[in-house]
């Protein structure tokens, strides 16, 4: 999701890479508060929503760190990353359509004698593991599915001291701790346990969960023809191999700055735990043996969308953000005391469906009206509500009175109560709904007129007519005080 600094509003990252929209109100508020201070931070860290926790915990539970649970999940929102990631998805999608950029490892000649079939089986196994974890990306905004490009959630272990750099400029192709066994790229793994091993080597571990995209991956293997313990390019047994034979083995990639061939955009390996000079290390699994972890290597930073900062602890520290409800929306509206007309009209959103992502952006801007003091910044939120959301959504159920109120009047501060002008026949729609026996919809529409200039006596007549057929007490109770407050004295309630 891209949140432009100069024009706050949602623009989703493709699913499943998008974050929980429940964080939108807090994100909008953070952006505007930063602007009020004259700041323009490249990213924001927001407490994760329920969807974010579920995404992280689902992957974490596949290979958890012993004695640790996911204690907190923070969402990283950087619009530059989102734009770059989406552009890379589109580029890889187009390349995926061209034979020049498609994987060709199955059709390559086998050069290590009788082990050719073993090599093919191993690469198929490696490739199959990644494909099973990966998902097709889907652009919610344009309703577009990426058919040739996939995304996969992966962990990355790093140091706390570099988090600000990572969240500002993304991960860099620096030499990894292991020297870059499968190339000098950015390393990820689907195992939190494995990522934590490397993070702990830094002495100040931090765990990220990112989305990584690819269209053509090279499956890395320890070739079955090469002895199990050949792990050094100075080994005489390695030096005896021809160049073509070396290219079939994972050591050919060590320290290389890019992909093995232009038609690939990632390397992927399944690794096993082994003892090497009394030190526990991890190398590509040997044919016929089980693997413990995996490693995905990419060489273009924009193939990675840093998404979550994951905190591990013996107990859960924070809970996910609760889902905002229409009650939160109503409470925010009530707090905007200097805009009574906005309060009056937006309060009727309570009778629509649960808040959408766009509604949550509205909630964020309502918070800004409460907490932002800078008038220029505050005006941005008012302008957003005026032009983007208020009339598009709020007026949809009752379009009859839409033209009765000007935008200027809607946001004009006043001290006295202003009633919505319902037009010449405010009950025409209600009569139509009653004739169609749509009693709940009729009561819904009638309740809006309790706070309007519609004739109070007629409101009571229709109310008593509808009561035997509907049980919308919550709708009635909320707006009934407004009706009573402007009713003639002779009206009696029974």
Buried (B, 14 or more C-beta within 10 A) or exposed (E): BBBEEEEBBBBBBBBBBBBBBBBBBBBBBBBBBBBBEEEEBEBBBBBBBBBBBBBBBEBBEEBBBEEBBBBBBBBBBBBBBBBBBBEBBBBBBEBBEEEEBBBBBEEBEBBBEEBBEBBBBBBEBBBEBBEEBBBBBBBBEEEBEBEBBBBBBBBBBBBEEBBEEBBBBBBEBEEBEBEBBBBBBBBBBBBBBBBBBBBEEBEEBBBBBBBBBBBBBBBBBBBBBBEEEBBEEEBEEBEEBEEEBBBBBBBBBBEBEBBBEEBBBBBBBBBBBBEEEEEEBBBBBBBEEEBBBBBBBBBBBBBBBBBBBBBBEEEEEBEBBEBBEBEBBBEBBEEBEEBBBBBBBBBBBBBBEEBBBBBBBBBBBBBBBBEBEBEEBBEBBBBBBBEBBBBEBBBEBBEBBEEEBEEEEBBEEEEEEBEBBBBEEBBEBBEEBBEEEBBBBBBBBBBBBBBBBBBBEBBBEBBEBBBEEBEBEEBBEBBBEBBEEBBEEEEEEE
